[in-house]
Amino acid sequence: MSNPADYPRFAEARLLEALADSPAVLVHGPRQSGKTTLARTVGDRLGYAYLTCDDDTVRGAALSDPVGFVADLPARAILDEVQRVPELFTTLKAAIDRDRTPGRFILTGSANVLLLPRLSDSLAGRMDVLRLHPLAQAEIERKEPRFLEQLFAGAFQAPPKPRLAAGLIDRVVAGGYPAALARSTARRRATWYLNYLDALVQRDVRDLSRISSLDALPRLLAVAAAHTAQLLNVAELSAPFQLSRPTINDYITLLERVFLLDRLPPWHSNRLSRLVKTPKLHVGDTGLACALLGMDAEALRADRTTFGHLLETFVYQELRRQGSWYEDPLTFFHFRDRDGVEVDVVIERGAHQLAGIEVKAGATVTAADFSGLRKLQSVTGARFRCGVVLYDGETTASFGDGLFAVPLRSLWDTTA
């Protein structure tokens, strides 16, 4: 068992960088992803006072007199779970406008304030925003990876690596939440995930929206888990419920706000008119998804279709997690045309570079596995840097100009 504080958080460098030139930095992400640990690790070193809005007394003081509360804060302060007192954002905006000294506030939030217009407007131009995800495999293995660097360099060279084999399924089922990984058995991890979801719905979701059917949210998330890595189809998701499609769509948005679901937008181009314009749906963490589906490693090993979808989500989330501390901003998409030609993940770096990644659960790769990547390469021209098929094999191999088969292990282990 590991202490959650023992894992390195490679986003720490981004946080320190932001504090050096921004009056406030918001670290937001799902509950129990490690935001408080990261904020306090940095804050204790730099002399920040710590207050949490989960504390009834602190929250009550902030609600009753937000102006006085902010005025009485020390020169450097951490405000944890600040989304629980949304009134603070306007007051913090005014305080920052009066004094733009860098590094005044570290804020953490378990709701995506960028999806809440009133709070997002308060942040504009005043606060840097850092997304903290559950642990990446690179952090669990304590190996800072070079995968994204190699991807945009368009060059992969590595000696053979052992297959992950059964260990890959174990990683998918375990997920990335530090407290879940601290549990000694898979059964105890699954119990943690289910209890976590129940607490999250009863607290954060209730705070964000006064919906009438709170009990539907865990069931909807379980249905979404069964549809992860597939095109978003609200009609299919709403079928088990006596709720309208617009209501289900609102609930999906709510689950996005607490980082339990992601919509991956479609990549588009004016050169192609036959592209599918529907987003893909991904659960925020495969450990939570497996717990909701009641699937342990043995069950997932027997259900290759579900494993394939969950593996795609696992890779997508690993890329998102690594991208959160990457030196350049990255934007994520999927690619699919009406003939069914697709690329699981498309990553844009700035306006001029693009790479594609296809995920394969098997241990062999053929030229046919690159059909989607070749289509993407043909329509993007000089923008295309690299296309990779990630597979559970041992060998890195070239399949033509800028196209590679790469072992899944290399996603987080790029050591020679």
Buried (B, 14 or more C-beta within 10 A) or exposed (E): EEEBEEBBBBBBEBBBBBBEEBBBBBBBBBBBBBBBBBBBBBBEEEEBEBBBBBBEEBBEBBBEBBEEBBEEBEEBBBBBBBBBBBBBBBBBBEBBEEEEEEBBBBBBBBBBBBBBEEBBEBBEEBBBBBBBBBBBBBBBBEBBBBBBEBBBEBEBEBEEBEBBEEEBBBBBBBBBBBBBBBBEEBEEBBBBBBEBBEEBBEBBBEBBBEBEEEEBBBEBBBBBBBBBBBBBEBEBBBEEBEBEEEBBBBBBEBBBBBBBBBEBBBBEEEEBEEBBEBBBBBBBBBBBBBBBBEBBBEBBBEBEEBBBBBBBBBBBBBBBBBBBBBEEEBBBBBBBBEEEBBBBBBBBBEEEBBBBBBBBBEEEBEEEBBBBBBBBBEBBEEBBBBBBBBBBBEEBEEBEEBBBBBBBBBBBBBEE
